[in-house]
């Protein structure tokens, strides 16, 4: 019998796999319009470009991995959904994409402290909150001291309750994380948060968007 962790992962994997083609069309249309997101990714690229390889964890069909590559970053992607990895490999044959889970990256990054950066771009929202510390511990393991971690996620409004809130994601259930609560989780995992930002809902999103940029301490 599958554990609750395995069941949650399988549900997300299967839901995204079933609509991977439509999701690819969506991100191809929307991603170039995300000015705020593109600006933060550019800052992240500037910080990691000359420092070593970078993992895009939960890379989906590979569009952000490829964007980082275009900015001069040595990026590779990992995603739980095989259909996404197949699409990414077909679209970007010169880049590395592998199927895997963010909860255990040993098959993809065997040596601890070997990455200059980790990107979790709207990919941790499907983890139950109790599993998030494990993912952050794995990010901490693979990052070199001074390595950068950039997270993007759907968030709650300023002044909301500090607990993560479940929400009905269009693909599979997810969690809204208050920015300060997520920042506290990063601190507990051994990171120093350098940037925290909350973006109000706008024409491109009906929800608040949270962003955190943190560094792995030695």
C-alpha positions as CSV (number, residue, x, y, z in Angstrom):
1,X,0.0,0.0,0.0
2,X,1.3,3.4,-0.9
3,X,2.2,5.8,1.8
4,X,0.5,9.2,2.1
5,X,3.7,10.8,0.7
6,X,3.7,8.5,-2.3
7,X,0.0,9.0,-2.9
8,X,0.4,12.8,-2.9
9,X,3.3,12.6,-5.3
10,X,1.5,10.2,-7.6
11,X,-1.6,12.4,-7.7
12,X,0.4,15.4,-8.7
13,X,2.5,13.4,-11.2
14,X,-0.6,11.9,-12.9
15,X,-2.6,15.2,-12.9
16,X,0.2,17.1,-14.6
17,X,1.0,14.1,-16.9
18,X,-2.6,14.0,-18.2
19,X,-2.5,17.6,-19.3
20,X,1.2,18.1,-20.0
21,X,0.5,19.2,-23.6
22,X,-2.0,21.9,-22.6
23,X,0.3,23.0,-19.8
24,X,3.1,23.5,-22.3
25,X,0.9,25.6,-24.5
26,X,-0.1,27.7,-21.5
27,X,3.4,28.4,-20.3
28,X,4.6,29.1,-23.8
29,X,2.0,31.9,-24.1
30,X,2.2,33.2,-20.5
31,X,5.9,32.9,-19.4
32,X,7.2,35.7,-21.8
33,X,4.6,38.1,-20.3
34,X,5.7,37.6,-16.7
35,X,7.8,40.7,-16.4
36,X,8.2,40.5,-12.6
37,X,9.1,36.8,-12.7
38,X,11.6,37.4,-15.5
39,X,13.2,40.2,-13.6
40,X,13.8,38.0,-10.5
41,X,15.1,35.2,-12.6
42,X,17.5,37.6,-14.2
43,X,18.8,38.6,-10.7
44,X,19.1,34.9,-9.8
45,X,21.1,34.3,-13.0
46,X,23.5,37.1,-12.2
47,X,24.2,35.6,-8.8
48,X,24.9,32.1,-10.0
49,X,26.1,32.4,-13.6
50,X,29.8,32.0,-12.9
51,X,29.6,29.9,-9.7
52,X,28.6,26.5,-11.0
53,X,25.7,24.3,-12.0
54,X,22.1,25.1,-11.1
55,X,19.1,22.8,-10.6
56,X,15.6,23.8,-11.7
57,X,13.6,21.5,-9.4
58,X,10.1,20.9,-10.6
59,X,11.1,22.1,-14.0
60,X,7.9,21.1,-15.8
61,X,8.4,21.2,-19.6
62,X,11.7,22.9,-19.2
63,X,10.9,26.5,-20.3
64,X,12.5,28.1,-17.2
65,X,15.5,25.8,-17.4
66,X,16.0,26.9,-21.0
67,X,15.5,30.5,-20.1
68,X,18.3,30.3,-17.5
69,X,20.5,28.6,-20.0
70,X,19.9,31.5,-22.3
71,X,21.1,33.8,-19.6
72,X,24.4,32.0,-19.4
73,X,23.5,29.7,-16.5
74,X,24.6,26.0,-16.5
75,X,21.1,24.8,-15.6
76,X,19.5,21.4,-15.6
77,X,16.0,20.3,-14.8
78,X,14.4,17.6,-12.5
79,X,10.6,16.9,-12.5
80,X,8.4,14.2,-11.1
81,X,6.3,13.9,-14.3
82,X,7.8,11.8,-17.1
83,X,5.6,13.5,-19.7
84,X,7.2,16.9,-18.8
85,X,10.7,15.4,-19.0
86,X,9.9,14.0,-22.5
87,X,8.6,17.4,-23.7
88,X,11.6,19.2,-22.2
89,X,14.1,16.8,-23.8
90,X,12.4,17.1,-27.2
91,X,12.3,20.9,-27.0
92,X,15.8,21.5,-25.6
93,X,17.9,18.5,-26.6
94,X,21.1,20.2,-25.6
95,X,20.1,20.5,-21.9
96,X,19.9,17.8,-19.2
97,X,16.5,16.8,-17.9
98,X,15.7,13.9,-15.5
99,X,12.7,12.4,-13.8
100,X,12.9,12.6,-10.0
101,X,11.6,14.0,-6.7
102,X,12.7,17.0,-4.8
103,X,12.5,15.0,-1.6
104,X,15.5,12.9,-2.6
105,X,18.0,14.4,-5.2
106,X,20.8,11.9,-4.6
107,X,20.4,10.3,-8.0
108,X,20.8,13.7,-9.7
109,X,23.2,15.4,-7.4
110,X,25.1,12.7,-5.5
111,X,27.7,15.0,-4.1
112,X,26.5,17.4,-1.4
113,X,27.6,21.0,-1.7
114,X,28.1,20.8,-5.5
115,X,25.5,23.3,-6.8
116,X,25.7,27.1,-7.2
117,X,21.9,27.5,-7.2
118,X,18.6,25.8,-6.8
119,X,15.4,27.1,-8.3
120,X,12.0,26.0,-7.0
121,X,9.6,27.9,-9.3
122,X,6.1,27.3,-8.2
123,X,7.0,23.6,-7.6
124,X,6.8,23.3,-3.8
125,X,3.2,24.3,-3.6
126,X,1.9,20.8,-4.1
127,X,3.9,19.4,-1.2
128,X,1.9,19.0,2.1
129,X,3.5,21.5,4.5
130,X,4.9,18.7,6.7
131,X,7.0,17.6,3.7
132,X,8.4,21.1,2.9
133,X,11.2,21.0,5.5
134,X,12.5,17.7,4.0
135,X,12.7,19.4,0.6
136,X,14.4,22.4,2.0
137,X,16.9,20.1,3.8
138,X,17.7,18.4,0.4
139,X,18.2,21.8,-1.3
140,X,20.5,22.7,1.6
141,X,22.5,19.5,1.1
142,X,23.1,20.0,-2.6
143,X,24.0,23.7,-2.5
144,X,27.5,24.8,-1.9
145,X,28.1,27.3,0.9
146,X,27.1,30.6,-0.5
147,X,24.8,28.9,-3.0
148,X,21.5,30.7,-3.9
149,X,18.0,29.4,-3.6
150,X,15.1,31.2,-5.4
151,X,11.5,30.2,-4.7
152,X,8.3,31.4,-6.3
153,X,4.9,30.3,-5.0
154,X,1.3,31.3,-4.6
155,X,0.8,33.1,-1.4
156,X,-1.7,34.7,1.0
157,X,-2.4,38.4,1.5
158,X,-0.3,40.4,3.9
159,X,-1.6,40.1,7.5
160,X,-3.3,36.7,6.8
161,X,-2.9,33.9,9.3
162,X,0.6,32.4,9.4
163,X,-0.4,28.8,8.6
164,X,-0.3,27.5,5.0
165,X,-3.7,27.3,3.4
166,X,-4.9,24.6,1.0
167,X,-6.3,25.9,-2.3
168,X,-7.9,24.5,-5.4
169,X,-5.1,24.6,-7.9
170,X,-6.3,24.2,-11.5
171,X,-4.3,21.0,-11.9
172,X,-4.0,19.4,-8.5
173,X,-4.5,20.6,-4.9
174,X,-1.9,23.0,-3.6
175,X,-1.0,25.2,-0.6
176,X,-0.8,29.0,-0.3
177,X,2.2,29.9,1.8
178,X,2.5,33.2,3.7
179,X,5.8,34.8,2.7
180,X,7.1,35.2,6.3
181,X,6.1,31.6,7.2
182,X,8.0,30.2,4.3
183,X,10.9,32.5,5.1
184,X,10.9,31.1,8.6
185,X,11.1,27.6,7.2
186,X,14.1,28.6,5.1
187,X,15.8,30.0,8.2
188,X,15.2,26.8,10.1
189,X,16.7,24.8,7.2
190,X,20.0,26.8,7.4
191,X,19.4,29.5,4.9
192,X,19.6,33.3,5.2
193,X,16.8,35.1,3.4
194,X,18.1,38.1,1.5
195,X,14.9,39.0,-0.4
196,X,11.2,38.5,0.4
197,X,8.5,39.9,-1.8
198,X,4.7,39.7,-2.0
199,X,3.0,40.6,-5.3
200,X,-0.7,41.6,-5.4
201,X,-3.1,39.8,-7.7
202,X,-3.1,41.3,-11.1
203,X,-4.3,40.7,-14.7
204,X,-2.0,37.7,-15.0
205,X,-2.9,36.0,-11.7
206,X,-5.9,35.9,-9.4
207,X,-3.8,35.1,-6.3
208,X,-1.0,36.7,-4.4
209,X,2.5,35.6,-5.5
210,X,5.4,35.2,-3.0
211,X,9.1,35.2,-3.8
212,X,12.1,34.3,-1.6
213,X,15.8,34.5,-2.4
214,X,18.1,33.0,0.1
215,X,21.7,31.9,0.5
216,X,23.0,28.6,2.0
217,X,25.2,29.3,4.9
218,X,28.5,27.4,5.4
